[in-house]
Amino acid sequence: MGEPEFVRLAKRHGRRVVVAIVGAIVVLAGLAMCVLPGPGLLTVAAGLAILATEFEWARRLLHRVRRTARTTYERARSRRGGGGAGRSGPGSDTDAAA
């Protein structure tokens, strides 16, 4: 006789199950940190990256999160004036002279 069916399935899908459990725990910890002290969104992204190693839906979602983060960063940077010299706005030297 050979191994029981569940042992063969566990060996075949063991990595996937471990990745799912670890990724889910990290995502849940990140969601908790959105209301508790800690880097919540960063932790959620890390959990998605873990899940993306085995699951296509997580890859797509992670890609979407990265694209949204990049767009948000670029918008914030352009509103700030690029952060370079000659910046005007509240708290700048040009504001004090007026």
Gaussian input, Z-matrix of N, CA and C with variables (Angstrom, degrees):
# hf/3-21g

backbone

0 1
 N
 C     1     B1
 C     2     B2     1     A1
 N     3     B3     2     A2     1     D1
 C     4     B4     3     A3     2     D2
 C     5     B5     4     A4     3     D3
 N     6     B6     5     A5     4     D4
 C     7     B7     6     A6     5     D5
 C     8     B8     7     A7     6     D6
 N     9     B9     8     A8     7     D7
 C    10    B10     9     A9     8     D8
 C    11    B11    10    A10     9     D9
 N    12    B12    11    A11    10    D10
 C    13    B13    12    A12    11    D11
 C    14    B14    13    A13    12    D12
 N    15    B15    14    A14    13    D13
 C    16    B16    15    A15    14    D14
 C    17    B17    16    A16    15    D15
 N    18    B18    17    A17    16    D16
 C    19    B19    18    A18    17    D17
 C    20    B20    19    A19    18    D18
 N    21    B21    20    A20    19    D19
 C    22    B22    21    A21    20    D20
 C    23    B23    22    A22    21    D21
 N    24    B24    23    A23    22    D22
 C    25    B25    24    A24    23    D23
 C    26    B26    25    A25    24    D24
 N    27    B27    26    A26    25    D25
 C    28    B28    27    A27    26    D26
 C    29    B29    28    A28    27    D27
 N    30    B30    29    A29    28    D28
 C    31    B31    30    A30    29    D29
 C    32    B32    31    A31    30    D30
 N    33    B33    32    A32    31    D31
 C    34    B34    33    A33    32    D32
 C    35    B35    34    A34    33    D33
 N    36    B36    35    A35    34    D34
 C    37    B37    36    A36    35    D35
 C    38    B38    37    A37    36    D36
 N    39    B39    38    A38    37    D37
 C    40    B40    39    A39    38    D38
 C    41    B41    40    A40    39    D39
 N    42    B42    41    A41    40    D40
 C    43    B43    42    A42    41    D41
 C    44    B44    43    A43    42    D42
 N    45    B45    44    A44    43    D43
 C    46    B46    45    A45    44    D44
 C    47    B47    46    A46    45    D45
 N    48    B48    47    A47    46    D46
 C    49    B49    48    A48    47    D47
 C    50    B50    49    A49    48    D48
 N    51    B51    50    A50    49    D49
 C    52    B52    51    A51    50    D50
 C    53    B53    52    A52    51    D51
 N    54    B54    53    A53    52    D52
 C    55    B55    54    A54    53    D53
 C    56    B56    55    A55    54    D54
 N    57    B57    56    A56    55    D55
 C    58    B58    57    A57    56    D56
 C    59    B59    58    A58    57    D57
 N    60    B60    59    A59    58    D58
 C    61    B61    60    A60    59    D59
 C    62    B62    61    A61    60    D60
 N    63    B63    62    A62    61    D61
 C    64    B64    63    A63    62    D62
 C    65    B65    64    A64    63    D63
 N    66    B66    65    A65    64    D64
 C    67    B67    66    A66    65    D65
 C    68    B68    67    A67    66    D66
 N    69    B69    68    A68    67    D67
 C    70    B70    69    A69    68    D68
 C    71    B71    70    A70    69    D69
 N    72    B72    71    A71    70    D70
 C    73    B73    72    A72    71    D71
 C    74    B74    73    A73    72    D72
 N    75    B75    74    A74    73    D73
 C    76    B76    75    A75    74    D74
 C    77    B77    76    A76    75    D75
 N    78    B78    77    A77    76    D76
 C    79    B79    78    A78    77    D77
 C    80    B80    79    A79    78    D78
 N    81    B81    80    A80    79    D79
 C    82    B82    81    A81    80    D80
 C    83    B83    82    A82    81    D81
 N    84    B84    83    A83    82    D82
 C    85    B85    84    A84    83    D83
 C    86    B86    85    A85    84    D84
 N    87    B87    86    A86    85    D85
 C    88    B88    87    A87    86    D86
 C    89    B89    88    A88    87    D87
 N    90    B90    89    A89    88    D88
 C    91    B91    90    A90    89    D89
 C    92    B92    91    A91    90    D90
 N    93    B93    92    A92    91    D91
 C    94    B94    93    A93    92    D92
 C    95    B95    94    A94    93    D93
 N    96    B96    95    A95    94    D94
 C    97    B97    96    A96    95    D95
 C    98    B98    97    A97    96    D96
 N    99    B99    98    A98    97    D97
 C   100   B100    99    A99    98    D98
 C   101   B101   100   A100    99    D99
 N   102   B102   101   A101   100   D100
 C   103   B103   102   A102   101   D101
 C   104   B104   103   A103   102   D102
 N   105   B105   104   A104   103   D103
 C   106   B106   105   A105   104   D104
 C   107   B107   106   A106   105   D105
 N   108   B108   107   A107   106   D106
 C   109   B109   108   A108   107   D107
 C   110   B110   109   A109   108   D108
 N   111   B111   110   A110   109   D109
 C   112   B112   111   A111   110   D110
 C   113   B113   112   A112   111   D111
 N   114   B114   113   A113   112   D112
 C   115   B115   114   A114   113   D113
 C   116   B116   115   A115   114   D114
 N   117   B117   116   A116   115   D115
 C   118   B118   117   A117   116   D116
 C   119   B119   118   A118   117   D117
 N   120   B120   119   A119   118   D118
 C   121   B121   120   A120   119   D119
 C   122   B122   121   A121   120   D120
 N   123   B123   122   A122   121   D121
 C   124   B124   123   A123   122   D122
 C   125   B125   124   A124   123   D123
 N   126   B126   125   A125   124   D124
 C   127   B127   126   A126   125   D125
 C   128   B128   127   A127   126   D126
 N   129   B129   128   A128   127   D127
 C   130   B130   129   A129   128   D128
 C   131   B131   130   A130   129   D129
 N   132   B132   131   A131   130   D130
 C   133   B133   132   A132   131   D131
 C   134   B134   133   A133   132   D132
 N   135   B135   134   A134   133   D133
 C   136   B136   135   A135   134   D134
 C   137   B137   136   A136   135   D135
 N   138   B138   137   A137   136   D136
 C   139   B139   138   A138   137   D137
 C   140   B140   139   A139   138   D138
 N   141   B141   140   A140   139   D139
 C   142   B142   141   A141   140   D140
 C   143   B143   142   A142   141   D141
 N   144   B144   143   A143   142   D142
 C   145   B145   144   A144   143   D143
 C   146   B146   145   A145   144   D144
 N   147   B147   146   A146   145   D145
 C   148   B148   147   A147   146   D146
 C   149   B149   148   A148   147   D147
 N   150   B150   149   A149   148   D148
 C   151   B151   150   A150   149   D149
 C   152   B152   151   A151   150   D150
 N   153   B153   152   A152   151   D151
 C   154   B154   153   A153   152   D152
 C   155   B155   154   A154   153   D153
 N   156   B156   155   A155   154   D154
 C   157   B157   156   A156   155   D155
 C   158   B158   157   A157   156   D156
 N   159   B159   158   A158   157   D157
 C   160   B160   159   A159   158   D158
 C   161   B161   160   A160   159   D159
 N   162   B162   161   A161   160   D160
 C   163   B163   162   A162   161   D161
 C   164   B164   163   A163   162   D162
 N   165   B165   164   A164   163   D163
 C   166   B166   165   A165   164   D164
 C   167   B167   166   A166   165   D165
 N   168   B168   167   A167   166   D166
 C   169   B169   168   A168   167   D167
 C   170   B170   169   A169   168   D168
 N   171   B171   170   A170   169   D169
 C   172   B172   171   A171   170   D170
 C   173   B173   172   A172   171   D171
 N   174   B174   173   A173   172   D172
 C   175   B175   174   A174   173   D173
 C   176   B176   175   A175   174   D174
 N   177   B177   176   A176   175   D175
 C   178   B178   177   A177   176   D176
 C   179   B179   178   A178   177   D177
 N   180   B180   179   A179   178   D178
 C   181   B181   180   A180   179   D179
 C   182   B182   181   A181   180   D180
 N   183   B183   182   A182   181   D181
 C   184   B184   183   A183   182   D182
 C   185   B185   184   A184   183   D183
 N   186   B186   185   A185   184   D184
 C   187   B187   186   A186   185   D185
 C   188   B188   187   A187   186   D186
 N   189   B189   188   A188   187   D187
 C   190   B190   189   A189   188   D188
 C   191   B191   190   A190   189   D189
 N   192   B192   191   A191   190   D190
 C   193   B193   192   A192   191   D191
 C   194   B194   193   A193   192   D192
 N   195   B195   194   A194   193   D193
 C   196   B196   195   A195   194   D194
 C   197   B197   196   A196   195   D195
 N   198   B198   197   A197   196   D196
 C   199   B199   198   A198   197   D197
 C   200   B200   199   A199   198   D198
 N   201   B201   200   A200   199   D199
 C   202   B202   201   A201   200   D200
 C   203   B203   202   A202   201   D201
 N   204   B204   203   A203   202   D202
 C   205   B205   204   A204   203   D203
 C   206   B206   205   A205   204   D204
 N   207   B207   206   A206   205   D205
 C   208   B208   207   A207   206   D206
 C   209   B209   208   A208   207   D207
 N   210   B210   209   A209   208   D208
 C   211   B211   210   A210   209   D209
 C   212   B212   211   A211   210   D210
 N   213   B213   212   A212   211   D211
 C   214   B214   213   A213   212   D212
 C   215   B215   214   A214   213   D213
 N   216   B216   215   A215   214   D214
 C   217   B217   216   A216   215   D215
 C   218   B218   217   A217   216   D216
 N   219   B219   218   A218   217   D217
 C   220   B220   219   A219   218   D218
 C   221   B221   220   A220   219   D219
 N   222   B222   221   A221   220   D220
 C   223   B223   222   A222   221   D221
 C   224   B224   223   A223   222   D222
 N   225   B225   224   A224   223   D223
 C   226   B226   225   A225   224   D224
 C   227   B227   226   A226   225   D225
 N   228   B228   227   A227   226   D226
 C   229   B229   228   A228   227   D227
 C   230   B230   229   A229   228   D228
 N   231   B231   230   A230   229   D229
 C   232   B232   231   A231   230   D230
 C   233   B233   232   A232   231   D231
 N   234   B234   233   A233   232   D232
 C   235   B235   234   A234   233   D233
 C   236   B236   235   A235   234   D234
 N   237   B237   236   A236   235   D235
 C   238   B238   237   A237   236   D236
 C   239   B239   238   A238   237   D237
 N   240   B240   239   A239   238   D238
 C   241   B241   240   A240   239   D239
 C   242   B242   241   A241   240   D240
 N   243   B243   242   A242   241   D241
 C   244   B244   243   A243   242   D242
 C   245   B245   244   A244   243   D243
 N   246   B246   245   A245   244   D244
 C   247   B247   246   A246   245   D245
 C   248   B248   247   A247   246   D246
 N   249   B249   248   A248   247   D247
 C   250   B250   249   A249   248   D248
 C   251   B251   250   A250   249   D249
 N   252   B252   251   A251   250   D250
 C   253   B253   252   A252   251   D251
 C   254   B254   253   A253   252   D252
 N   255   B255   254   A254   253   D253
 C   256   B256   255   A255   254   D254
 C   257   B257   256   A256   255   D255
 N   258   B258   257   A257   256   D256
 C   259   B259   258   A258   257   D257
 C   260   B260   259   A259   258   D258
 N   261   B261   260   A260   259   D259
 C   262   B262   261   A261   260   D260
 C   263   B263   262   A262   261   D261
 N   264   B264   263   A263   262   D262
 C   265   B265   264   A264   263   D263
 C   266   B266   265   A265   264   D264
 N   267   B267   266   A266   265   D265
 C   268   B268   267   A267   266   D266
 C   269   B269   268   A268   267   D267
 N   270   B270   269   A269   268   D268
 C   271   B271   270   A270   269   D269
 C   272   B272   271   A271   270   D270
 N   273   B273   272   A272   271   D271
 C   274   B274   273   A273   272   D272
 C   275   B275   274   A274   273   D273
 N   276   B276   275   A275   274   D274
 C   277   B277   276   A276   275   D275
 C   278   B278   277   A277   276   D276
 N   279   B279   278   A278   277   D277
 C   280   B280   279   A279   278   D278
 C   281   B281   280   A280   279   D279
 N   282   B282   281   A281   280   D280
 C   283   B283   282   A282   281   D281
 C   284   B284   283   A283   282   D282
 N   285   B285   284   A284   283   D283
 C   286   B286   285   A285   284   D284
 C   287   B287   286   A286   285   D285
 N   288   B288   287   A287   286   D286
 C   289   B289   288   A288   287   D287
 C   290   B290   289   A289   288   D288
 N   291   B291   290   A290   289   D289
 C   292   B292   291   A291   290   D290
 C   293   B293   292   A292   291   D291

   B1=1.4481
   B2=1.5253
   B3=1.2813
   B4=1.4583
   B5=1.5161
   B6=1.2913
   B7=1.4714
   B8=1.5215
   B9=1.3132
   B10=1.4658
   B11=1.5358
   B12=1.3021
   B13=1.4738
   B14=1.5290
   B15=1.3446
   B16=1.4596
   B17=1.5287
   B18=1.3261
   B19=1.4620
   B20=1.5235
   B21=1.3307
   B22=1.4733
   B23=1.5254
   B24=1.3455
   B25=1.4622
   B26=1.5210
   B27=1.3281
   B28=1.4662
   B29=1.5279
   B30=1.3098
   B31=1.4663
   B32=1.5276
   B33=1.3258
   B34=1.4493
   B35=1.5391
   B36=1.3248
   B37=1.4606
   B38=1.5280
   B39=1.3039
   B40=1.4591
   B41=1.5157
   B42=1.3267
   B43=1.4615
   B44=1.5227
   B45=1.2993
   B46=1.4662
   B47=1.5347
   B48=1.3157
   B49=1.4621
   B50=1.5330
   B51=1.3165
   B52=1.4705
   B53=1.5235
   B54=1.3249
   B55=1.4595
   B56=1.5274
   B57=1.3160
   B58=1.4646
   B59=1.5253
   B60=1.3138
   B61=1.4643
   B62=1.5234
   B63=1.3390
   B64=1.4654
   B65=1.5334
   B66=1.3221
   B67=1.4631
   B68=1.5124
   B69=1.3298
   B70=1.4653
   B71=1.5266
   B72=1.3208
   B73=1.4673
   B74=1.5226
   B75=1.3316
   B76=1.4660
   B77=1.5309
   B78=1.3328
   B79=1.4638
   B80=1.5283
   B81=1.3232
   B82=1.4698
   B83=1.5243
   B84=1.3247
   B85=1.4632
   B86=1.5298
   B87=1.3249
   B88=1.4615
   B89=1.5126
   B90=1.3302
   B91=1.4656
   B92=1.5249
   B93=1.3267
   B94=1.4637
   B95=1.5292
   B96=1.3348
   B97=1.4712
   B98=1.5276
   B99=1.3196
   B100=1.4661
   B101=1.5223
   B102=1.3229
   B103=1.4658
   B104=1.5217
   B105=1.3059
   B106=1.4595
   B107=1.5223
   B108=1.3218
   B109=1.4701
   B110=1.5302
   B111=1.3026
   B112=1.4566
   B113=1.5187
   B114=1.3174
   B115=1.4738
   B116=1.5263
   B117=1.3242
   B118=1.4552
   B119=1.5078
   B120=1.3311
   B121=1.4635
   B122=1.5235
   B123=1.3064
   B124=1.4673
   B125=1.5345
   B126=1.3209
   B127=1.4620
   B128=1.5237
   B129=1.3269
   B130=1.4685
   B131=1.5309
   B132=1.3355
   B133=1.4655
   B134=1.5351
   B135=1.3290
   B136=1.4665
   B137=1.5298
   B138=1.3171
   B139=1.4663
   B140=1.5188
   B141=1.3413
   B142=1.4656
   B143=1.5236
   B144=1.3321
   B145=1.4705
   B146=1.5280
   B147=1.3204
   B148=1.4770
   B149=1.5260
   B150=1.3221
   B151=1.4689
   B152=1.5296
   B153=1.3332
   B154=1.4629
   B155=1.5228
   B156=1.3274
   B157=1.4652
   B158=1.5234
   B159=1.3392
   B160=1.4654
   B161=1.5269
   B162=1.3363
   B163=1.4540
   B164=1.5297
   B165=1.3144
   B166=1.4684
   B167=1.5255
   B168=1.3302
   B169=1.4623
   B170=1.5292
   B171=1.3246
   B172=1.4669
   B173=1.5309
   B174=1.3443
   B175=1.4699
   B176=1.5204
   B177=1.3379
   B178=1.4694
   B179=1.5183
   B180=1.3296
   B181=1.4605
   B182=1.5292
   B183=1.3135
   B184=1.4638
   B185=1.5239
   B186=1.3305
   B187=1.4641
   B188=1.5309
   B189=1.3209
   B190=1.4661
   B191=1.5301
   B192=1.3272
   B193=1.4683
   B194=1.5215
   B195=1.3261
   B196=1.4782
   B197=1.5245
   B198=1.3285
   B199=1.4689
   B200=1.5267
   B201=1.3300
   B202=1.4656
   B203=1.5236
   B204=1.3198
   B205=1.4668
   B206=1.5246
   B207=1.3283
   B208=1.4641
   B209=1.5290
   B210=1.3341
   B211=1.4644
   B212=1.5220
   B213=1.3248
   B214=1.4598
   B215=1.5168
   B216=1.3320
   B217=1.4664
   B218=1.5274
   B219=1.3303
   B220=1.4669
   B221=1.5228
   B222=1.3205
   B223=1.4773
   B224=1.5231
   B225=1.3259
   B226=1.4648
   B227=1.5177
   B228=1.3108
   B229=1.4591
   B230=1.5206
   B231=1.3286
   B232=1.4646
   B233=1.5296
   B234=1.3189
   B235=1.4716
   B236=1.5087
   B237=1.3171
   B238=1.4568
   B239=1.5186
   B240=1.2924
   B241=1.4548
   B242=1.5142
   B243=1.3141
   B244=1.4579
   B245=1.5044
   B246=1.3321
   B247=1.4520
   B248=1.5123
   B249=1.3162
   B250=1.4536
   B251=1.5071
   B252=1.3330
   B253=1.4617
   B254=1.5239
   B255=1.3136
   B256=1.4556
   B257=1.5137
   B258=1.2852
   B259=1.4530
   B260=1.5194
   B261=1.3090
   B262=1.4562
   B263=1.5122
   B264=1.3008
   B265=1.4504
   B266=1.5061
   B267=1.3040
   B268=1.4613
   B269=1.5220
   B270=1.3226
   B271=1.4690
   B272=1.5118
   B273=1.3222
   B274=1.4564
   B275=1.5179
   B276=1.3307
   B277=1.4657
   B278=1.5127
   B279=1.3287
   B280=1.4652
   B281=1.5315
   B282=1.3295
   B283=1.4493
   B284=1.5240
   B285=1.3252
   B286=1.4556
   B287=1.5228
   B288=1.3251
   B289=1.4500
   B290=1.5267
   B291=1.2845
   B292=1.4718
   B293=1.4864
   A1=109.96
   A2=114.32
   A3=119.65
   A4=111.17
   A5=113.12
   A6=119.15
   A7=110.06
   A8=116.51
   A9=118.79
   A10=110.47
   A11=115.72
   A12=121.42
   A13=112.39
   A14=117.61
   A15=119.60
   A16=112.04
   A17=117.96
   A18=121.05
   A19=109.64
   A20=116.19
   A21=119.25
   A22=110.59
   A23=116.38
   A24=119.86
   A25=111.65
   A26=116.34
   A27=120.56
   A28=110.39
   A29=116.93
   A30=119.94
   A31=110.75
   A32=115.31
   A33=120.30
   A34=111.70
   A35=116.18
   A36=120.69
   A37=113.15
   A38=117.84
   A39=121.65
   A40=113.33
   A41=117.00
   A42=120.65
   A43=110.48
   A44=116.27
   A45=120.93
   A46=111.14
   A47=116.68
   A48=121.37
   A49=109.96
   A50=117.12
   A51=120.75
   A52=110.31
   A53=117.50
   A54=121.01
   A55=110.63
   A56=117.00
   A57=120.62
   A58=111.03
   A59=117.18
   A60=120.71
   A61=111.04
   A62=116.57
   A63=120.21
   A64=110.33
   A65=116.87
   A66=120.23
   A67=112.27
   A68=116.87
   A69=120.77
   A70=110.97
   A71=117.31
   A72=120.52
   A73=110.53
   A74=117.25
   A75=120.53
   A76=110.54
   A77=117.61
   A78=120.55
   A79=110.16
   A80=117.52
   A81=120.79
   A82=111.43
   A83=117.28
   A84=120.31
   A85=109.97
   A86=116.87
   A87=121.04
   A88=112.08
   A89=116.55
   A90=119.87
   A91=110.49
   A92=117.14
   A93=120.41
   A94=110.13
   A95=116.28
   A96=119.83
   A97=113.01
   A98=116.98
   A99=118.39
   A100=110.55
   A101=117.31
   A102=120.61
   A103=112.00
   A104=117.53
   A105=123.06
   A106=108.60
   A107=118.15
   A108=119.26
   A109=111.38
   A110=115.24
   A111=120.29
   A112=111.35
   A113=116.03
   A114=121.27
   A115=111.63
   A116=117.27
   A117=122.93
   A118=114.92
   A119=117.36
   A120=120.05
   A121=111.87
   A122=116.17
   A123=120.20
   A124=110.62
   A125=116.03
   A126=120.55
   A127=111.17
   A128=117.12
   A129=119.96
   A130=109.44
   A131=116.69
   A132=120.42
   A133=110.95
   A134=116.93
   A135=120.09
   A136=110.81
   A137=116.86
   A138=120.29
   A139=111.77
   A140=115.48
   A141=118.76
   A142=111.08
   A143=116.58
   A144=119.87
   A145=110.44
   A146=116.45
   A147=119.97
   A148=109.85
   A149=116.49
   A150=120.15
   A151=111.93
   A152=116.77
   A153=121.31
   A154=112.68
   A155=117.66
   A156=119.07
   A157=111.87
   A158=117.24
   A159=120.70
   A160=114.85
   A161=118.35
   A162=120.45
   A163=111.31
   A164=116.17
   A165=121.74
   A166=111.50
   A167=118.53
   A168=120.58
   A169=110.71
   A170=116.75
   A171=120.11
   A172=110.48
   A173=117.05
   A174=120.10
   A175=111.14
   A176=115.46
   A177=119.68
   A178=111.34
   A179=116.51
   A180=120.50
   A181=111.00
   A182=117.71
   A183=121.61
   A184=110.68
   A185=117.08
   A186=121.04
   A187=110.18
   A188=115.50
   A189=120.66
   A190=111.55
   A191=116.95
   A192=121.49
   A193=110.11
   A194=117.18
   A195=120.35
   A196=111.47
   A197=116.03
   A198=119.85
   A199=110.62
   A200=116.85
   A201=120.80
   A202=110.88
   A203=117.61
   A204=121.08
   A205=110.68
   A206=116.84
   A207=120.31
   A208=111.21
   A209=117.04
   A210=121.64
   A211=110.84
   A212=117.02
   A213=121.41
   A214=110.71
   A215=116.81
   A216=121.16
   A217=110.75
   A218=116.41
   A219=119.87
   A220=111.40
   A221=117.87
   A222=121.11
   A223=110.97
   A224=116.67
   A225=120.36
   A226=110.54
   A227=116.68
   A228=120.59
   A229=110.85
   A230=117.91
   A231=120.13
   A232=110.76
   A233=118.32
   A234=121.10
   A235=111.58
   A236=115.86
   A237=120.81
   A238=111.16
   A239=117.41
   A240=120.57
   A241=112.76
   A242=117.28
   A243=120.41
   A244=113.47
   A245=118.49
   A246=120.92
   A247=113.79
   A248=118.15
   A249=120.24
   A250=112.43
   A251=116.57
   A252=122.24
   A253=109.13
   A254=116.33
   A255=120.17
   A256=112.66
   A257=116.10
   A258=121.01
   A259=109.47
   A260=116.52
   A261=119.30
   A262=108.62
   A263=116.36
   A264=121.17
   A265=109.91
   A266=117.40
   A267=120.62
   A268=111.46
   A269=115.38
   A270=119.56
   A271=114.12
   A272=118.98
   A273=119.61
   A274=110.06
   A275=117.68
   A276=122.22
   A277=111.94
   A278=117.74
   A279=120.40
   A280=110.56
   A281=117.37
   A282=121.34
   A283=110.66
   A284=117.75
   A285=122.07
   A286=111.96
   A287=117.78
   A288=122.20
   A289=111.20
   A290=119.45
   A291=122.93
   A292=114.13
   D1=159.73
   D2=178.08
   D3=-106.27
   D4=-163.57
   D5=178.79
   D6=-72.86
   D7=153.57
   D8=173.47
   D9=-63.04
   D10=155.83
   D11=-176.91
   D12=-58.25
   D13=-41.52
   D14=-177.54
   D15=-65.19
   D16=-28.92
   D17=177.53
   D18=-69.84
   D19=-42.70
   D20=177.60
   D21=-62.89
   D22=-42.51
   D23=178.38
   D24=-64.47
   D25=-40.34
   D26=179.94
   D27=-63.21
   D28=-41.31
   D29=179.00
   D30=-66.14
   D31=-41.81
   D32=-176.67
   D33=-69.68
   D34=-39.92
   D35=-174.18
   D36=-110.00
   D37=9.97
   D38=-176.48
   D39=-58.56
   D40=-47.43
   D41=-179.50
   D42=-60.98
   D43=-43.64
   D44=-179.02
   D45=-61.94
   D46=-40.98
   D47=179.26
   D48=-66.48
   D49=-44.46
   D50=179.39
   D51=-62.51
   D52=-44.31
   D53=178.41
   D54=-61.87
   D55=-40.71
   D56=179.53
   D57=-63.86
   D58=-42.82
   D59=-178.97
   D60=-67.76
   D61=-48.89
   D62=-178.56
   D63=-64.39
   D64=-45.36
   D65=179.38
   D66=-61.02
   D67=-42.27
   D68=179.38
   D69=-64.25
   D70=-40.83
   D71=178.67
   D72=-62.89
   D73=-43.17
   D74=-179.65
   D75=-66.43
   D76=-42.13
   D77=177.94
   D78=-62.28
   D79=-45.46
   D80=179.51
   D81=-63.57
   D82=-38.46
   D83=176.60
   D84=-63.56
   D85=-40.42
   D86=178.09
   D87=-64.50
   D88=-40.95
   D89=177.31
   D90=-63.71
   D91=-39.28
   D92=177.01
   D93=-63.82
   D94=-38.39
   D95=-179.59
   D96=-72.03
   D97=-10.09
   D98=174.59
   D99=-68.70
   D100=-26.07
   D101=177.25
   D102=-111.21
   D103=-14.87
   D104=176.24
   D105=-106.48
   D106=165.22
   D107=178.10
   D108=-62.97
   D109=135.50
   D110=177.54
   D111=141.96
   D112=167.30
   D113=-178.38
   D114=-80.90
   D115=73.99
   D116=-173.12
   D117=-57.37
   D118=-56.33
   D119=-176.08
   D120=-64.89
   D121=-36.39
   D122=177.84
   D123=-64.68
   D124=-39.21
   D125=179.58
   D126=-70.03
   D127=-37.97
   D128=175.83
   D129=-61.41
   D130=-44.12
   D131=178.65
   D132=-62.19
   D133=-39.21
   D134=177.81
   D135=-64.14
   D136=-40.70
   D137=177.34
   D138=-63.60
   D139=-40.34
   D140=176.80
   D141=-64.37
   D142=-37.09
   D143=178.28
   D144=-63.64
   D145=-38.98
   D146=176.52
   D147=-63.59
   D148=-48.03
   D149=-179.88
   D150=-63.97
   D151=-32.66
   D152=-177.96
   D153=-66.96
   D154=-16.15
   D155=177.31
   D156=-68.98
   D157=-20.09
   D158=-177.94
   D159=-125.46
   D160=-19.64
   D161=-171.42
   D162=-123.20
   D163=128.08
   D164=-178.78
   D165=-64.88
   D166=-39.73
   D167=-179.75
   D168=-60.66
   D169=-35.67
   D170=179.03
   D171=-71.04
   D172=-35.18
   D173=176.06
   D174=-61.45
   D175=-45.28
   D176=179.32
   D177=-63.50
   D178=-43.47
   D179=-179.64
   D180=-66.19
   D181=-41.22
   D182=178.11
   D183=-63.05
   D184=-40.54
   D185=177.60
   D186=-60.73
   D187=-42.93
   D188=179.25
   D189=-65.17
   D190=-41.30
   D191=178.24
   D192=-63.45
   D193=-44.24
   D194=178.75
   D195=-62.04
   D196=-42.70
   D197=179.80
   D198=-63.51
   D199=-43.32
   D200=178.97
   D201=-64.97
   D202=-41.87
   D203=178.84
   D204=-63.18
   D205=-42.58
   D206=179.41
   D207=-63.34
   D208=-43.70
   D209=178.78
   D210=-63.07
   D211=-44.09
   D212=179.61
   D213=-63.16
   D214=-42.43
   D215=178.31
   D216=-61.70
   D217=-45.54
   D218=-178.68
   D219=-65.35
   D220=-38.81
   D221=177.08
   D222=-63.81
   D223=-45.50
   D224=179.98
   D225=-63.49
   D226=-39.28
   D227=-179.51
   D228=-67.91
   D229=-39.98
   D230=-179.69
   D231=-70.05
   D232=-32.83
   D233=176.30
   D234=-68.42
   D235=-31.20
   D236=178.38
   D237=-77.16
   D238=-9.53
   D239=-176.84
   D240=85.68
   D241=22.29
   D242=177.34
   D243=83.35
   D244=-9.17
   D245=177.42
   D246=76.80
   D247=7.75
   D248=-177.72
   D249=-91.44
   D250=-174.97
   D251=178.57
   D252=-67.02
   D253=153.32
   D254=179.32
   D255=84.40
   D256=12.77
   D257=179.56
   D258=-70.06
   D259=138.89
   D260=175.96
   D261=-121.79
   D262=155.53
   D263=-179.71
   D264=141.42
   D265=-176.41
   D266=-178.69
   D267=-57.99
   D268=132.18
   D269=177.67
   D270=86.91
   D271=-2.65
   D272=179.95
   D273=-90.74
   D274=165.58
   D275=179.92
   D276=-64.59
   D277=-33.77
   D278=-179.12
   D279=-68.49
   D280=-26.72
   D281=178.04
   D282=-70.91
   D283=-35.27
   D284=-178.73
   D285=-71.05
   D286=-30.12
   D287=-177.42
   D288=-74.55
   D289=-23.64
   D290=-175.52
   D291=-74.78

